[in-house]
Amino acid sequence: MPQMQSTGKAAVFYIDYEDQQVLQLIGAGQTITKNAAKSTSKGFEIELAAKPVQGLELIAN
């Protein structure tokens, strides 16, 4: 009897931006570049995958 295969991945991130520039939409397809000064992005990500039976793969992220 075949066994179920499963995998898992995880990532944690922290990004600290200084002197960041961003695009701002000002009209139909028109943008301008603006200074955003400082910003941070932080979070995590998890991905799980399992093959409970042949021909079926379940993925969650």
C-alpha positions in Angstrom: 0.0 0.0 0.0 1.6 3.4 -1.0 2.1 6.0 1.7 0.9 9.6 1.4 3.6 12.1 0.4 3.7 15.5 1.9 5.9 18.6 2.0 6.0 21.9 3.8 7.9 25.2 3.4 8.0 28.3 5.5 9.6 31.7 5.1 9.8 34.8 7.4 10.8 38.2 6.0 11.6 41.7 7.3 12.5 44.4 4.8 13.5 47.9 6.0 13.4 50.5 3.2 15.2 53.9 3.4 14.8 56.6 0.7 12.2 54.6 -1.1 10.5 55.9 -4.3 7.1 54.8 -5.4 4.9 55.4 -8.4 1.6 57.2 -7.9 -1.2 56.9 -10.4 -2.5 60.4 -11.3 -4.7 59.6 -14.3 -5.5 57.1 -17.0 -2.1 55.3 -17.4 -0.2 58.3 -16.0 2.1 58.0 -13.1 4.6 60.2 -11.2 7.5 59.2 -9.0 7.2 60.3 -5.3 9.4 59.9 -2.3 8.0 57.6 0.4 10.9 58.1 2.8 11.0 55.1 5.1 8.8 52.0 5.2 9.0 48.4 6.4 7.5 45.1 5.2 7.3 42.1 7.4 5.5 38.9 7.5 5.6 35.1 6.9 4.5 32.6 4.3 3.6 28.9 4.6 3.1 26.4 1.8 1.8 22.8 2.3 1.4 20.1 -0.3 0.1 16.6 0.0 -0.5 13.6 -2.4 -3.0 11.5 -0.5 -3.6 9.2 -3.5 -2.1 8.7 -6.9 -3.3 11.4 -9.3 -4.4 13.9 -6.6 -2.3 16.7 -5.3 -3.5 19.2 -2.7 -1.7 22.5 -2.2 -2.3 25.3 0.3 -0.3 28.5 0.7 
